[in-house]
Amino acid sequence: MRILLVVTGLRMGGAERQVADLSERLAARGHAVAIAYLTGEAAVRPGDAVELHALGFSKTPFGVLRGCRRLARLIRAWRPDVVHSHMVHANLIARVIRLVAPVRRLICTAHSPAEGGRAVMWAYRLTDRLADLSTHVSREAVAAFERAGAVPRGRMRPVLNGVDVRMFSAAPGLRAQSRQRVGVRPGMRLLLSVGRLAGEKNHASLLRAFARLAQPCPDVALWIAGDGPLRPALLAQRAALGLDERVAFLGERHDVPDLMRAADVFVLSSRFEGFGLVVAEAMASGTLVVAADAGGVAEVLGGTGILVPPEDDAALARGLVEALAMDSGRRAAMTASARRRVEDDLDIERVVDVWLELYRGETAC
């Protein structure tokens, strides 16, 4: 099968990493796979078996038209059996391109429950019938799109993201090796957050929550991996809270599996999430999760971590204290249950099976 994945961009984000992982698994199964990305540089790059095509869109009418022409030419030349688009801009453009280029089957996947305002939801609804199938990454996210009027009820289906359970391994002995590799000091208890430094991830709330437990828990440190537009503001907030020695901003990292295993607790403070891929990665790594109950996160956790109300600093602090104080027996049982949840329901290979059924037009549960 010839499969063209169209994505808004390939920056360091959960949706982008999911597209790259999906492309690699599809290529490994013998399919011809290419990724076309609308804008930016490719920070997340799949293996050599996957073709990459930069479309060079820009934020001008001429730049959009030029990018659309490039995509239409690519589709005509590459002749995919399936075009699978991801994220709002790629979804809407792939639908419109179908009016001028031959697309046998078009599947559009949204990755956030808040992909835009009313105009975007209206554009989704207006172009809905140009897609053979629309999907979202959780049942809660599908419900949010239906409530917003972006899709008619029953026209969008949930397909959960997948995790490489071999890369994010919880095998005995790996934790100590990972803590040594990433530089965790002996006796330190480590809280870890991974995500783009942007408003929806709500790191400001995480810093305020950590400030509540910093004094009574002097052996606890917070590491935040990721970069983004709010980095200067968050660094200033860290200084204002007197946390410069306790909170480290790591920037973009390519050793996330080691960081996940090294942490005592993984924390997600987001205002909203479509799925929360980093939560599933922490679960696969055998790391206890404390997460805001945002979007599809509860669906991902499945009762195997600590959920707190979103945008509630005090509740987040209490959840972190509960996690740090948890006895070893309960912690081991919870993290083992979380790992089984990922193995049974969120393994990337199982997710690829679902996508292949949908690519062929078959029913997938």
C-alpha positions in Angstrom: 0.0 0.0 0.0 1.2 3.5 -0.7 0.5 5.8 2.2 1.0 9.6 2.3 0.9 11.2 5.7 0.3 15.0 5.6 1.1 16.9 8.8 1.1 20.6 9.7 4.7 20.4 10.9 7.4 18.2 12.4 8.4 20.1 15.5 9.1 18.4 18.9 5.5 17.5 20.0 3.4 14.5 20.8 1.3 14.6 17.6 4.4 15.0 15.5 6.2 12.1 17.2 3.1 10.0 16.8 3.1 10.6 13.0 6.8 9.8 12.8 6.4 6.6 14.8 3.4 5.6 12.7 5.3 6.1 9.5 8.2 4.0 10.6 6.0 1.1 11.7 4.1 1.2 8.4 7.3 1.2 6.4 8.7 -1.7 8.5 5.7 -3.7 7.4 6.5 -3.2 3.8 4.3 -0.3 2.8 5.6 2.7 0.8 5.3 5.7 3.1 5.9 9.4 2.8 5.4 12.4 5.0 4.5 15.8 3.6 4.8 18.7 6.1 3.3 22.1 5.6 5.7 24.4 7.5 9.0 24.7 9.3 12.0 22.4 9.7 11.7 18.7 10.5 12.8 18.5 14.1 11.2 15.0 14.4 12.5 12.8 11.6 11.5 9.2 10.9 14.0 6.6 9.5 15.4 6.6 6.0 12.7 4.2 4.8 10.2 7.1 5.0 10.3 9.9 2.4 10.1 13.5 3.6 8.6 16.3 1.5 8.7 19.9 2.7 5.8 21.9 1.2 7.0 25.3 2.2 3.6 26.9 3.2 3.8 30.5 4.5 1.3 32.8 6.1 0.4 34.7 3.0 -2.3 34.0 0.4 0.5 33.4 -2.2 2.4 31.1 0.3 -0.7 29.0 0.9 -1.5 28.8 -2.8 2.1 27.8 -3.6 2.0 25.1 -0.9 -1.3 23.7 -2.1 0.1 23.5 -5.6 3.1 21.5 -4.3 0.9 19.2 -2.4 -1.4 18.6 -5.4 1.6 17.9 -7.6 3.0 15.4 -5.0 -0.3 13.5 -4.8 -0.5 13.3 -8.6 3.1 12.1 -8.9 3.2 9.8 -5.8 -0.3 8.3 -6.4 -1.0 7.2 -2.8 -3.7 4.7 -2.0 -4.4 6.6 1.2 -3.8 10.2 2.3 -3.8 10.4 6.1 -3.7 14.0 7.4 -2.9 15.1 11.0 -3.7 18.3 12.9 -6.0 21.2 11.9 -4.2 23.0 9.1 -3.2 19.8 7.3 -6.7 18.3 7.7 -8.4 21.3 6.2 -5.9 21.7 3.4 -6.0 17.9 2.5 -9.8 18.1 2.2 -9.7 21.1 -0.1 -6.8 19.6 -2.2 -9.1 16.6 -2.8 -11.2 18.9 -5.1 -8.3 19.3 -7.5 -6.1 16.2 -7.0 -7.0 12.4 -7.1 -7.2 11.1 -3.6 -8.6 7.5 -3.4 -9.1 7.6 0.4 -8.7 10.5 2.8 -8.5 10.1 6.6 -8.2 13.2 8.7 -7.0 13.0 12.3 -7.4 15.8 14.9 -5.0 15.7 17.8 -6.3 18.5 20.2 -9.8 19.1 21.5 -9.2 22.8 21.1 -7.8 23.1 17.5 -9.3 26.6 17.0 -12.3 28.9 17.6 -15.7 28.9 16.0 -14.3 29.7 12.5 -12.1 26.5 12.6 -15.0 24.4 13.9 -17.2 25.8 11.1 -14.5 25.0 8.5 -14.3 21.4 9.8 -18.1 21.1 9.5 -18.2 22.7 6.1 -15.5 20.3 4.7 -16.6 17.2 6.6 -17.9 15.3 3.6 -14.6 15.7 1.7 -13.0 13.2 4.1 -13.8 9.5 4.0 -13.2 9.3 7.7 -12.4 11.7 10.5 -10.8 10.5 13.7 -9.6 11.9 17.0 -7.2 10.6 19.6 -9.7 10.0 22.5 -13.4 9.5 23.0 -13.5 12.7 25.1 -12.0 14.6 22.2 -14.5 13.2 19.8 -17.3 14.3 22.1 -15.8 17.8 22.3 -15.8 18.1 18.5 -19.4 17.0 18.4 -20.4 19.5 21.0 -18.6 22.3 19.1 -20.5 21.4 15.9 -17.3 20.5 14.0 -18.7 17.1 13.0 -22.1 15.5 12.9 -22.7 13.0 15.6 -21.4 9.6 14.6 -19.1 10.9 11.8 -15.9 11.0 13.9 -14.4 8.0 15.6 -11.7 7.7 18.3 -8.4 6.0 17.5 -6.0 6.2 20.5 -2.4 7.0 20.0 0.2 4.3 20.4 3.5 4.0 22.5 6.6 2.0 21.6 6.5 -0.2 24.7 10.0 -1.5 23.9 11.6 1.9 23.9 9.8 3.0 27.0 10.7 -0.1 28.9 10.2 -0.7 32.6 12.6 -3.7 32.7 14.4 -4.3 36.0 17.7 -2.5 36.3 17.0 0.1 33.7 15.9 2.7 36.2 19.3 2.9 38.0 21.1 3.1 34.7 18.8 5.9 33.5 19.2 7.9 36.7 23.0 7.7 36.3 22.9 8.6 32.6 20.8 11.8 33.1 22.6 12.9 36.3 20.1 12.3 39.1 22.0 12.8 42.4 21.9 10.0 45.0 19.1 10.7 47.4 17.2 13.0 45.1 13.5 12.4 44.4 12.7 13.7 40.9 9.5 15.1 39.5 9.5 15.2 35.7 7.3 17.2 33.2 7.7 16.8 29.4 6.0 19.2 27.1 6.1 22.3 25.0 6.5 25.5 27.0 3.1 26.9 25.8 0.0 28.1 27.5 -2.0 24.9 27.1 0.6 22.9 29.1 0.2 25.3 32.1 3.7 25.0 33.5 3.0 28.2 35.5 0.5 26.2 37.6 3.1 23.4 38.0 5.7 25.9 39.3 3.2 27.3 41.8 2.2 23.8 43.0 5.9 22.8 43.4 6.5 26.0 45.4 4.0 24.6 47.9 6.0 21.5 48.6 9.5 22.7 48.0 10.2 23.6 51.7 8.6 20.5 53.4 10.3 18.2 50.8 13.9 19.5 50.5 15.1 16.3 48.6 12.6 16.8 45.7 13.6 18.4 42.4 11.5 19.3 39.4 12.9 18.9 35.8 10.9 20.3 32.9 11.9 19.0 29.4 10.7 21.0 26.4 11.0 24.4 24.8 8.6 27.0 23.6 7.5 30.6 23.6 6.8 30.8 27.4 10.4 29.9 28.4 11.4 33.5 29.4 8.3 34.0 31.4 8.7 30.7 33.2 12.3 31.3 34.0 11.3 34.7 35.5 8.5 32.9 37.5 11.0 30.3 38.8 13.3 33.1 40.0 10.4 35.0 41.6 9.4 31.9 43.5 12.9 31.3 44.7 13.2 27.9 42.9 16.3 28.5 40.8 18.2 25.7 42.7 15.2 23.3 42.7 13.7 23.5 39.2 15.7 22.8 36.0 14.5 23.7 32.5 16.2 21.1 30.3 15.1 22.4 26.8 14.4 19.9 24.0 15.7 16.5 24.8 16.2 13.3 22.7 16.7 11.1 25.8 13.0 11.2 27.0 12.9 7.4 27.7 15.8 7.7 30.1 14.2 10.8 31.7 10.9 8.9 32.2 12.6 6.0 33.9 14.8 8.2 36.0 11.8 10.1 37.5 10.0 9.2 40.7 6.9 10.9 39.5 5.8 12.2 36.1 3.5 15.2 36.3 1.2 16.7 33.7 -0.4 20.1 34.4 -2.1 20.8 31.1 -5.3 22.8 30.7 -6.4 20.5 27.9 -5.1 17.5 26.0 -6.5 15.5 23.2 -4.7 12.3 24.4 -1.6 13.0 26.5 1.1 10.9 24.8 3.7 11.7 27.5 1.3 10.2 30.1 1.2 6.9 28.2 5.0 7.0 27.8 5.5 7.5 31.6 3.1 4.6 32.2 5.1 2.4 29.9 8.3 3.4 31.7 7.0 2.2 35.1 6.8 5.8 36.5 3.9 6.9 38.7 1.8 9.6 37.1 0.1 12.7 38.6 -2.0 14.4 35.9 -4.6 17.1 35.5 -7.9 15.6 34.4 -7.8 17.3 31.0 -9.4 16.0 27.8 -8.5 12.4 27.1 -6.0 12.0 30.0 -8.3 10.0 32.3 -9.1 7.7 29.4 -5.3 7.1 28.9 -4.6 6.5 32.6 -7.6 4.2 33.1 -7.4 4.5 36.9 -3.7 3.7 37.1 -2.4 7.1 38.3 -3.5 10.1 40.4 -5.9 12.5 38.7 -6.4 16.1 39.9 -8.7 18.9 38.6 -7.1 21.0 35.9 -5.9 24.5 36.7 -6.0 23.9 40.5 -2.5 24.6 42.0 -3.5 23.3 45.4 -5.0 20.1 44.1 -1.9 19.5 42.0 0.4 20.0 45.0 -1.7 17.6 47.0 -1.5 15.0 44.3 2.3 15.3 44.1 2.6 15.0 47.9 0.3 11.9 47.8 2.5 10.4 45.1 5.8 11.1 46.9 4.4 9.7 50.2 2.9 6.5 48.6 4.2 3.3 50.1 6.3 1.0 47.9 3.7 -1.7 47.7 0.9 0.5 46.4 3.3 2.3 44.1 4.5 -1.0 42.6 1.0 -2.2 42.1 -0.1 1.0 40.4 2.8 1.3 38.1 2.6 -2.4 37.1 -1.1 -1.9 36.3 -0.2 1.2 34.2 2.4 -0.8 32.3 -0.1 -3.6 31.6 -2.7 -1.0 30.4 -0.2 0.3 27.8 0.8 -3.2 26.7 -2.8 -4.3 26.3 -4.4 -1.2 24.7 -1.8 1.4 23.7 1.1 -0.6 22.1 2.0 1.2 18.8 1.9 -2.1 16.9 -1.7 -2.6 17.9 -2.5 0.9 16.8 -0.9 0.3 13.5 -3.2 -2.7 13.0 -6.2 -0.5 13.5 -4.9 2.1 11.1 -4.3 -0.5 8.4 -7.9 -1.7 8.7 -9.2 1.8 8.4 -6.9 2.5 5.4 -8.4 -0.5 3.7 -11.9 0.7 4.5 -12.5 -2.1 7.0 -14.2 -1.8 10.4 -11.8 -1.4 13.3 -12.8 -1.4 17.0 
